[in-house]
Amino acid sequence: MRQLDIFDDGRDLMRVNEVAAAIAGDDLAAASAALAALQAEFPDHAGIGPASALVAAMHSRAATPFGDAGAALAARDELESRLAPAAQALLGSDDARRWLAARLRALAARAARLPWQASQARAHAAGLYLAAGAWPEALAAASSIESWRRQPQPLAWAAEATWRHLGADAGWPLLAELAWLAPPRAAALARALAATPHERRLARWLTAFEADLDGEDHDWLPAWLLVEQPLLAGPLAAAQAQRDSPPERAFRTVLALLRLEREGRQREIAEQRRLLRDLHPGLFALYLKTR
């Protein structure tokens, strides 16, 4: 919880902080009493608006499952457009994030029975759990969608939840599959993952990829990674086939080259090198530089 600059030091600040502390602690009775005290003493106070919105949301909290995607979308829109700014203004970043995450989890639980509809993806429990930072629940919800590995949004949810919950080695195969299926989504997800402090290596690799293969879509990223970081062959090898596109064939070709080089099978190495050269001369040139 933070003390807002818009509040003058004194009794009004104390009252506002009492409301904020009760809301952050999810104590409805205390929050209602503290808000009433603030309204009684300082009826025109700037903190009453956001506090009233948050306390009202606590009062009206429901647990019944959503009847349809429209209801879930409306609840999410209310949370993101009205309650999130109010929480940020009153509670500060950390407490607001925790308070909102709890509400997102509750919305996700209410949305758990809704069928997957690509046109209403924001209503699905997987996305709500992901927004709440509930990685295991998000992964379970995403992977429950039929043919989730063949659909960009569920695959993106699963890739992010896996990476954040189980780590990069577990997440790499799904990120590779997403790169072949939906390169722009993969690029956006990779940048989001790279923005976290413990993913500096990923940030460096993305920068290097974009410099080496300037103008290429991120469906070439998995193959480039194998060339530049052969130790990633272990986790990346688990990536399942998608569309047999040239970037995916290049990836499989580099995987084969790494194996053949370990085994010293020169004739087959020469054949795979020709395949890689035909698929992407620039990537082939980068590969030769490492040999």
C-alpha positions as CSV (number, residue, x, y, z in Angstrom):
1,M,0.0,0.0,0.0
2,R,1.2,3.5,-0.7
3,Q,0.3,7.0,0.5
4,L,-0.9,9.0,-2.5
5,D,0.5,12.5,-3.2
6,I,-3.0,13.8,-3.7
7,F,-3.7,13.3,-0.1
8,D,-2.5,15.9,2.4
9,D,-0.8,14.7,5.5
10,G,-3.2,14.5,8.4
11,R,-6.3,12.8,9.5
12,D,-7.7,12.4,6.0
13,L,-4.6,10.5,5.0
14,M,-5.0,8.2,8.0
15,R,-8.6,7.5,7.0
16,V,-7.7,6.8,3.4
17,N,-4.9,4.4,4.6
18,E,-7.3,2.6,6.8
19,V,-9.6,2.0,3.8
20,A,-6.7,0.9,1.6
21,A,-5.3,-1.5,4.2
22,A,-8.7,-3.1,4.7
23,I,-9.3,-3.5,0.9
24,A,-5.8,-4.8,0.4
25,G,-6.4,-7.4,3.2
26,D,-9.7,-8.3,1.5
27,D,-11.6,-7.5,4.8
28,L,-15.0,-6.4,3.6
29,A,-16.4,-5.5,7.0
30,A,-13.3,-3.4,7.9
31,A,-13.2,-1.8,4.4
32,S,-16.9,-0.8,4.6
33,A,-16.5,0.7,8.1
34,A,-13.3,2.6,7.1
35,L,-15.0,3.9,4.0
36,A,-18.0,5.1,6.0
37,A,-15.7,6.9,8.4
38,L,-13.8,8.6,5.5
39,Q,-17.1,9.7,3.9
40,A,-18.4,11.1,7.2
41,E,-15.4,13.2,7.9
42,F,-14.2,14.1,4.4
43,P,-17.2,13.8,2.1
44,D,-15.5,15.4,-0.8
45,H,-12.2,13.5,-0.5
46,A,-10.6,12.3,-3.8
47,G,-10.1,8.9,-2.4
48,I,-13.8,8.2,-1.9
49,G,-14.4,7.4,-5.6
50,P,-11.8,4.6,-6.1
51,A,-12.4,3.3,-2.6
52,S,-16.2,3.1,-3.2
53,A,-15.7,1.2,-6.5
54,L,-13.4,-1.4,-4.8
55,V,-15.7,-1.9,-1.8
56,A,-18.7,-2.2,-4.0
57,A,-16.9,-4.9,-6.0
58,M,-16.1,-6.7,-2.8
59,H,-19.8,-6.5,-1.8
60,S,-21.0,-7.9,-5.1
61,R,-18.5,-10.7,-5.5
62,A,-20.2,-13.7,-6.9
63,A,-19.1,-17.4,-7.2
64,T,-21.7,-18.8,-9.5
65,P,-20.5,-20.0,-12.9
66,F,-20.9,-17.7,-15.9
67,G,-23.8,-18.6,-18.1
68,D,-22.1,-17.5,-21.3
69,A,-19.1,-15.9,-22.6
70,G,-20.8,-12.5,-22.8
71,A,-21.2,-12.4,-19.0
72,A,-17.5,-13.3,-18.5
73,L,-16.4,-10.7,-20.9
74,A,-18.5,-8.0,-19.2
75,A,-17.0,-9.0,-15.8
76,R,-13.5,-8.9,-17.2
77,D,-14.1,-5.5,-18.9
78,E,-15.4,-4.1,-15.6
79,L,-12.4,-5.3,-13.8
80,E,-9.9,-4.0,-16.3
81,S,-11.5,-0.7,-17.2
82,R,-12.9,0.5,-13.9
83,L,-11.5,-1.5,-11.0
84,A,-7.9,-1.8,-12.1
85,P,-7.4,2.0,-12.3
86,A,-9.2,2.4,-8.9
87,A,-7.0,-0.2,-7.3
88,Q,-3.8,1.3,-8.8
89,A,-4.8,4.8,-7.5
90,L,-5.7,3.7,-4.0
91,L,-3.5,0.8,-3.2
92,G,-0.3,1.2,-5.2
93,S,1.3,-1.2,-7.6
94,D,2.0,-4.2,-5.4
95,D,-1.2,-4.3,-3.4
96,A,-3.2,-3.5,-6.5
97,R,-1.6,-6.4,-8.4
98,R,-2.4,-8.8,-5.6
99,W,-6.0,-7.6,-5.2
100,L,-6.7,-7.8,-8.9
101,A,-5.1,-11.2,-9.2
102,A,-7.5,-12.6,-6.7
103,R,-10.4,-11.2,-8.6
104,L,-9.1,-12.6,-11.9
105,R,-8.7,-16.0,-10.3
106,A,-12.3,-15.8,-9.1
107,L,-13.4,-14.9,-12.6
108,A,-11.4,-17.7,-14.1
109,A,-13.1,-20.2,-11.7
110,R,-16.5,-18.9,-12.8
111,A,-15.5,-19.3,-16.4
112,A,-14.1,-22.8,-16.1
113,R,-17.2,-24.4,-17.7
114,L,-17.3,-22.1,-20.7
115,P,-16.4,-23.8,-24.0
116,W,-13.6,-22.4,-26.0
117,Q,-14.5,-19.9,-28.7
118,A,-11.7,-18.2,-30.6
119,S,-13.9,-15.1,-31.2
120,Q,-14.3,-14.7,-27.4
121,A,-10.9,-15.8,-26.2
122,R,-10.8,-13.2,-23.4
123,A,-13.7,-15.0,-21.7
124,H,-11.8,-18.3,-21.4
125,A,-10.5,-19.4,-18.0
126,A,-7.0,-20.0,-19.4
127,G,-6.5,-16.3,-20.3
128,L,-8.0,-15.2,-17.0
129,Y,-5.7,-17.5,-15.0
130,L,-2.7,-16.3,-17.0
131,A,-3.6,-12.6,-16.3
132,A,-3.7,-13.5,-12.6
133,G,-0.3,-15.1,-12.7
134,A,-1.8,-18.5,-11.9
135,W,0.5,-20.5,-14.1
136,P,-0.4,-24.1,-13.3
137,E,-4.1,-23.4,-13.6
138,A,-3.6,-21.5,-16.8
139,L,-1.6,-24.4,-18.3
140,A,-4.3,-26.9,-17.3
141,A,-7.1,-24.7,-18.7
142,A,-5.3,-24.1,-22.0
143,S,-4.3,-27.7,-22.5
144,S,-7.9,-28.8,-21.9
145,I,-8.9,-27.1,-25.2
146,E,-9.4,-29.6,-28.0
147,S,-6.4,-29.4,-30.5
148,W,-4.8,-26.7,-28.5
149,R,-1.5,-27.2,-30.1
150,R,-3.0,-26.3,-33.5
151,Q,-4.6,-23.1,-32.4
152,P,-2.5,-19.9,-31.9
153,Q,-4.2,-18.5,-28.8
154,P,-4.4,-21.7,-26.7
155,L,-0.8,-22.6,-27.7
156,A,0.4,-19.1,-26.8
157,W,-1.3,-19.4,-23.4
158,A,0.2,-22.9,-22.8
159,A,3.7,-21.7,-23.9
160,E,3.7,-18.7,-21.6
161,A,2.3,-20.7,-18.6
162,T,4.7,-23.5,-19.1
163,W,7.7,-21.1,-19.4
164,R,6.8,-19.1,-16.3
165,H,5.8,-22.2,-14.3
166,L,8.3,-24.8,-15.3
167,G,11.1,-22.8,-16.8
168,A,12.7,-22.2,-20.2
169,D,13.6,-25.8,-20.9
170,A,10.0,-26.9,-20.7
171,G,8.8,-23.8,-22.5
172,W,11.1,-23.9,-25.5
173,P,9.3,-26.6,-27.5
174,L,5.9,-24.8,-27.2
175,L,7.5,-21.5,-28.1
176,A,9.0,-23.1,-31.2
177,E,5.7,-24.6,-32.2
178,L,4.1,-21.2,-31.8
179,A,6.8,-19.6,-33.9
180,W,5.9,-22.0,-36.8
181,L,2.1,-21.6,-36.3
182,A,1.8,-17.9,-35.6
183,P,5.1,-16.0,-35.9
184,P,3.8,-12.6,-34.7
185,R,2.3,-14.1,-31.6
186,A,5.6,-15.9,-30.9
187,A,7.5,-12.7,-31.3
188,A,5.3,-10.9,-28.9
189,L,5.5,-13.6,-26.3
190,A,9.2,-13.9,-26.6
191,R,9.6,-10.2,-26.1
192,A,7.3,-10.3,-23.1
193,L,9.3,-13.2,-21.6
194,A,12.6,-11.5,-22.3
195,A,11.4,-8.4,-20.5
196,T,11.6,-10.2,-17.1
197,P,14.9,-9.7,-15.2
198,H,15.9,-13.3,-15.2
199,E,15.6,-13.7,-18.9
200,R,18.5,-11.6,-20.1
201,R,19.8,-14.4,-22.2
202,L,16.6,-14.6,-24.2
203,A,16.7,-10.8,-24.7
204,R,20.2,-11.0,-26.1
205,W,19.3,-13.9,-28.4
206,L,16.3,-12.0,-29.8
207,T,18.4,-9.0,-30.5
208,A,21.0,-11.1,-32.2
209,F,18.4,-13.1,-34.2
210,E,16.9,-9.8,-35.5
211,A,20.3,-8.5,-36.4
212,D,21.4,-11.8,-38.2
213,L,18.2,-12.5,-40.0
214,D,17.0,-8.9,-40.5
215,G,13.5,-8.9,-42.0
216,E,12.7,-12.5,-41.3
217,D,9.6,-13.6,-39.4
218,H,10.2,-15.3,-36.0
219,D,9.2,-18.7,-37.5
220,W,13.0,-18.9,-38.3
221,L,13.9,-18.3,-34.6
222,P,14.0,-22.0,-33.6
223,A,16.4,-22.9,-36.4
224,W,18.6,-19.9,-35.7
225,L,18.8,-20.8,-32.1
226,L,20.0,-24.3,-32.9
227,V,22.8,-22.8,-35.0
228,E,23.8,-20.2,-32.4
229,Q,23.1,-22.2,-29.2
230,P,23.5,-25.9,-30.0
231,L,22.9,-26.8,-26.3
232,L,19.3,-25.8,-26.8
233,A,18.9,-28.9,-29.0
234,G,17.9,-31.0,-26.0
235,P,14.8,-29.0,-25.0
236,L,14.0,-27.8,-28.5
237,A,14.0,-31.4,-29.9
238,A,10.7,-32.0,-28.1
239,A,8.8,-29.5,-30.4
240,Q,6.1,-31.2,-32.3
241,A,5.5,-30.9,-36.0
242,Q,3.3,-28.1,-37.1
243,R,3.0,-27.1,-40.8
244,D,6.2,-28.5,-42.3
245,S,7.0,-25.0,-43.5
246,P,10.5,-24.1,-44.7
247,P,11.5,-22.6,-41.2
248,E,10.4,-25.9,-39.6
249,R,12.2,-28.0,-42.1
250,A,15.3,-25.9,-41.5
251,F,15.0,-26.5,-37.8
252,R,14.7,-30.3,-38.3
253,T,17.7,-30.1,-40.7
254,V,19.9,-28.4,-38.2
255,L,18.8,-30.9,-35.5
256,A,19.9,-33.7,-37.9
257,L,23.2,-31.9,-38.6
258,L,24.0,-31.6,-34.9
259,R,23.4,-35.3,-34.4
260,L,25.3,-36.4,-37.5
261,E,28.3,-34.2,-36.6
262,R,28.5,-36.0,-33.2
263,E,28.5,-39.3,-35.0
264,G,31.0,-38.2,-37.7
265,R,28.8,-39.3,-40.6
266,Q,30.3,-37.0,-43.3
267,R,28.3,-38.1,-46.4
268,E,25.0,-37.5,-44.6
269,I,26.3,-34.2,-43.2
270,A,27.0,-33.0,-46.7
271,E,23.5,-33.9,-47.8
272,Q,21.9,-32.1,-44.9
273,R,24.1,-29.0,-45.4
274,R,22.8,-28.8,-49.0
275,L,19.3,-29.0,-47.7
276,L,19.9,-26.2,-45.3
277,R,21.6,-24.0,-47.9
278,D,18.6,-24.4,-50.2
279,L,16.1,-23.6,-47.4
280,H,17.9,-20.4,-46.2
281,P,21.3,-19.4,-47.6
282,G,21.7,-16.8,-44.9
283,L,21.2,-19.2,-42.1
284,F,23.4,-21.7,-43.8
285,A,26.2,-19.1,-43.9
286,L,25.8,-18.5,-40.2
287,Y,25.9,-22.2,-39.6
288,L,29.2,-22.5,-41.6
289,K,30.7,-19.7,-39.5
290,T,30.3,-21.8,-36.4
291,R,32.1,-24.8,-37.9
